[in-house]
Amino acid sequence: MSGGQKENMDLFKQAHDEERDPTIAKLLVHLKTMREAVPVNYQLKKDLKQKLLAQMQQMGEVKKAEEPAFQNKSKRTRRWVTSLAILIAVIMISVIWGTRQGPAIENLNPFPIQNDIVDADLSPDGKQVIFLTRDHLLLYDTKGQKINSIPLPEQSEVNAVAYSPLGHEAAFVSQDQQSSKIWAANLYGGAKRLIYDAGDVPIQSLNWSSDGKWLYVQKAGEIWKLSTNSTQAVKIAQGLQPSVSPSGNHIAAEQNGEIILISEKEDQVKKIGNGEKPQWMNEKWLVFFDSAKQDFIAVNPLEESIEQVPLGLSDKLSLPRELHSSTNGLEVIVICQENKNEVSVYMGTSRWR
Amino acid sequence: MNKRLINLLALLFVLLLGTEAYAENRQADIEGTIEIPLAGLYKSNNMVRLNVHLKNNGEAFSGNMVIKRMNPDADQILSFKKEVTLKGGEEKWVYLDVPGENINGQQVAIGLMQKDSVVAQFPIAQNGNFNDLVVGVLSENPEAYDFLNLVKPWEQRNTIVKPLKAGDMPEESWILYNLDILALGGVPKGLTEPQIKAISEWVQSGGIMIVSGGESYASAKTTFGELLPFASTETSPRSLAELAEWAKVVPPVSTVQGLKESLDLFHIVDQGAGKVLVVAYDVLEEPLASWQGNKEVWLKIFKEFLLPPLTSIEARPMLDMNYGITELSYMIPGVASPNLAFIAFIWLLYIFIVSPVLYYYLKRKDKREAAWLVIPLLSIGLTAGVYFFGKYQVAKTDAIHTASMVNIVNDHLAKVDSATSILMVNGGSYTLKMNDNGLYIPGNAMGRPDASNLVKIKENGNIAFENVPYLSTQLAYGKSLRNDVGSFETMLYVEDNRLKGRIQNNTGLDLQDVGLRMGMQEFAIGALKKGEQTEIDQYFQKIYMSLPEPTDRNRIKEQTRLDRLQSLAKSTAWEWGQGALQPIQITGISTVEGFNLFDVLDRSEVPHYSTLVRQQTNLTSQPSGTVLFPYGTLPARMGEAQGSWSQFDPNVWELSEGFINFALKVHPDGIEVKRVEIPLNEAPYKPFEKKIYNVEKDQWETIQAEEPLVFEGKELAPYVTSGGEMVLRFRNQTAQNIVLPVPYFQVEGEEKK
């Protein structure tokens, strides 16, 4: 409101009041006169007012500042608790989901090297792959980087390769017209040692025991275990394609189109189901190939009622033939039979309940 | 002004004079001479005794004796100190045992130190060697065995032949390890009982002694008695025709006087871990003493009899420290590493609780400047708290842990290596007393001889550790020969591919784990208490090579002392058994009992022990009277090689485009061999072309190995060398590198009567 407007208002009020009661108007005028006549320290008043306002403002700000901090803190806590609860829930669901899920092979990709491969195996630590070709052992890391190339004995055919459990050697079978031999090649030095000479009896399939002291092989139609550092050779049973469990307590093999489980100590044989090429993934899970379903089947053969779990690889790959895993069972390679003399290799991950 | 300058200069001059006078006072008037036993012979990889004769011509002296460089920095100390006190006018002998490497090849002196200054020094003569073959000759004739100077069994090692007098011989057996061989011929008079005992102990613990026969034998027999094989000193004429045939030389005479009792011209016997070679004739007698043909004869003697024991582990110098037991000794029971979680908790408590609370408290009280005092005080208090309470978390009491490797030589002698770790919770100074006339080797935590430690040797030989920080582990390493260990009594034989018999623990220890090793096979026996006996019946496999053991780093971290001792037994087994003619190795382990080489004086510490006991033993006859040495139990050594070859493993070679010869010890000492079987038809040997050396015809014969190679009765003779070995050649003509395990074989025979 400007000064002129205020004066007009006062005049208007005065005229109006005089019209109603001239005594009141006079009294008001008198009071105003009196008030103006009292000496007031306007500077002090102004300062006090300013201080009061400043203090009030400060108090107001503190209050303002306190209230949002508290509110923020509680909001943050709520957020943290909610996030944590969600995380725990996700983990629990994953765990429950994982345990409810059966074994599976996932993330399959073709290995970058695929030339003239006769057989292949995955290293126990899952970081390297050994390829058996007609004239070389080729050692690669899982990214496809070549590590070593070891020439094989000349004038012989080769048919199987298996990593030793320590990962420093690979056993392979070489066969010529006179004899079938098992060699072990040092993968880093390249020197080869002759482990076994079977004469004219063909050797197929190699499988190391987890302590590296024995090789389980198929010698004609029989399963044998051969010492890798002595001359001991023991016939186990009739059968094909033996695979020994990590503890060495059980041998899985194929017998007349059926997978059997042999317990050496207890001298027992248990039938698992129809299939071929059994392979232990860990102490619990055994995988074999079911030619009728053209798929790999995982079983827990030590349970009383054996549930067969198809791994569904026939949907993903053409003609899968063998499965090899790392010691911890997390990495796998799948060998597929492209034609009679050539195979292709896929790498993937696996999960075992 | 000039006067002032003159006064100042005069004062400076006086001060300088005073300094000179002080420097002169630092020199003590002490004369010193140094004598080294064995006429000054020592090896740089051995411990050496320096006998120092001191004569004090001045005032009483009290200080330390040290090894110091002559130049350029005269105060540089190379060795631990030895306390020395000398009265005015006193003269005495003081000895100092030092690593040879500290005095060899450099200008060094014995220094006498008072406080931190060297007050006298006496140079040490340079006479050490590292690689030479050192033969000490103890004889009245200073020219005895001179012909050995011509014999060089190793191309790159010279032969030193040193005449020794009775006075040169030490009274401590370990000093004799500065010799490779001690040759006797007409033993000089004046040898004391302790000197004779030292020589006898040295031989039994791995030394090699050559004894001249003929007329010289009598003095040796009188001095060393039971150590020598023949009781009679009687001689008779003896033809040297067999010598001519054996060494392909023509002797200057056809007959000599030889020991009547000795069937061979050169007769070698085991004495504990050592060897005694007796020559039937007198090597000091002319014309044989100065015969040029001695060179060929003795070269052959070295090759066939002396090289294996010279290179065996028993003949190793005394300076070698065993890293395995040194490391093990640090595993003191009851000592825990500081708890990292606890340390982190204290640290976080200080940072997140104590500091902010303190800050706000001081701010609230408006005394922030007090933080300058409160925070340092708090830190000091916290540190003191951690020190006083924390150190007892690491170790509650003072403790010592002695890890020992005991090699039993026979019923009454054992070589003991002991590493003792001493942990005094509050540190300080303490003294060790050494038992059993042991040899203290100044060593560091890496198991390497090292003289730069806190040790001072007292005048009485005790070892003093001074001003050791709290919770600081100190190491004392020593070697000793003990007579109280005892031994394992065995009666073991192989029959039908099984190891049978019994073993009795006659050692002084209750053993928690006993194992047998034959060839490459191990048999677990289990616990065996003192005096306990157990029957053995185990299947024996034909193992031709050992396999690598998987290494699990987590497992190594979790290893107990028992695990460590088992690993130690395993990892040292091959080296220990190398060249041994006794095929069975017995190991026993105890984490409870052991032997004290060092006693800590004036402290009441808790003793702990980790002990590995080892003994080699022989196979005995089967009940039928036959002795069978199964596959892999008799030694085979590599000989000549050509092409590309390398050793992959102690028992495994790799070969391409060349050959390797192996000499197989098919004729063990004391056995009448009836049958030898070498399974060269087995897989590992199939890739190779194989030949055998016919000694009689001096030619190589090809082996068609479809079946094992078998020699029975007299078939063996043409293929066995005079050293009882059969030589096989393995050739791989291809460029493929093929693994060749050392050939293994089985020998059957009867004990010679």
Interface residues (C-beta under 8 A of the other chain):
Chain A: P151 P153 P165 L166 H168 K181 N186 G189 G190 A191 K192 R193 L194 I195 Y196 D197 D211 G212 K213 S227 T228 N229 S230 T231 Q232
Chain B: M520 Q541 K542 I543 Y544 M545 S546 L547 P548 P550 F648 E654 P679 E682 A683 P684 K686 P687 Q736 N737 I738 V739 P741
